[in-house]
Amino acid sequence: MLLLTGATGNIGRELVRQLDAQGVEFRILVRDPARAADLPQRAERVVADLDKPTTLTSAFHGADRLFLLTPGIGTAHTAHAVTAARAAGVRHIVHLSSFNALGDPMPAMGRWHHERENLVRASGIPATFLRPGGFMTNALDWLPTLREARYVLDPIGPGRYAPIDPADIAAVAALALTQDGHQGQEYVLTGAETLTITDQVRILAEATGTAIKIREVATAAEAVRSRFPHGAPPALAQALIEGFTLMRADTTGLRTDTVEQLLARKPHTFTAWCAAHADVFRRALDA
């Protein structure tokens, strides 16, 4: 049995759909069943909470493979999941980490992911580590300012990165979970194009047929708001500001061909992602 955490997030939803389309038997761990109401009904649901280790025993029972996604800061969720996985006899963990874990020097965001990776390694359970870069879905964080006055806050200026579609991350995760040969591997996953925020906004404006302004952030608070419109805990906010500073300085951008090598196809482009989600942005722009 394959167990998924994070099934109601951007990556998890894509992974659920792809595994369902492949006819794979799997179980999803959810805190709130209502958030999973629109997911394929064939997927077994189990209500549990990674904050509450005593709820995990039944969720992990019978699972031999685990997709482990623990968002936010800290390592407690990962520690609880690893303990439950070891007790249940899980034989393979596919762990969602971050390319920030490769930093030298390693930023705070990278240290959190590095510590989580180390917990998985220390469990003794064979693992595959997925280290994606920035997600295309982060553009959805622009919706509040698009509604407000049709503008996007730009915290990185000339900095470039290669955004990846969560559907591509999910496709790699599905491959690692259902096929042999991925245990012990570490995959750095990016899109195929390095883009500035200005590039991304131009592509989005073309997809929606609407002019969109760009405003460079003027304060640390604005930088945080560009990624977390409703604010973030202090430690996360500080890590985000540190990350933006590093991204601003990187005018080349990290790009790998790992997705293409694993999936035997090109990664989805930001242009295609914007076209697929154009209606979501049009509604915000027309509000």
Sequence and secondary structure as in RCSB ss.txt:
>XXXX:A:sequence
MLLLTGATGNIGRELVRQLDAQGVEFRILVRDPARAADLPQRAERVVADLDKPTTLTSAFHGADRLFLLTPGIGT
AHTAHAVTAARAAGVRHIVHLSSFNALGDPMPAMGRWHHERENLVRASGIPATFLRPGGFMTNALDWLPTLREAR
YVLDPIGPGRYAPIDPADIAAVAALALTQDGHQGQEYVLTGAETLTITDQVRILAEATGTAIKIREVATAAEAVR
SRFPHGAPPALAQALIEGFTLMRADTTGLRTDTVEQLLARKPHTFTAWCAAHADVFRRALDA
>XXXX:A:secstr
 EEESSTTSHHHHHHHHHHHHTT  EEEEES GGGGTTS TTSEEEE  TT GGGHHHHHTT  EEEE   SSSS
HHHHHHHHHHHHHT  EEEEE  GGGG SS  HHHHHHHHHHHHHHHTT  EEEEEE  BGGGGGGGHHHHHHHS
EEEESSTT  B  B HHHHHHHHHHHHHSSS TT EEEE  S  B HHHHHHHHHHHHTS  EEEE  SHHHHHH
HH TT   HHHHHHHHHHHHHHHH SS     HHHHHHSS    HHHHHHHTHHHHHHHHT 
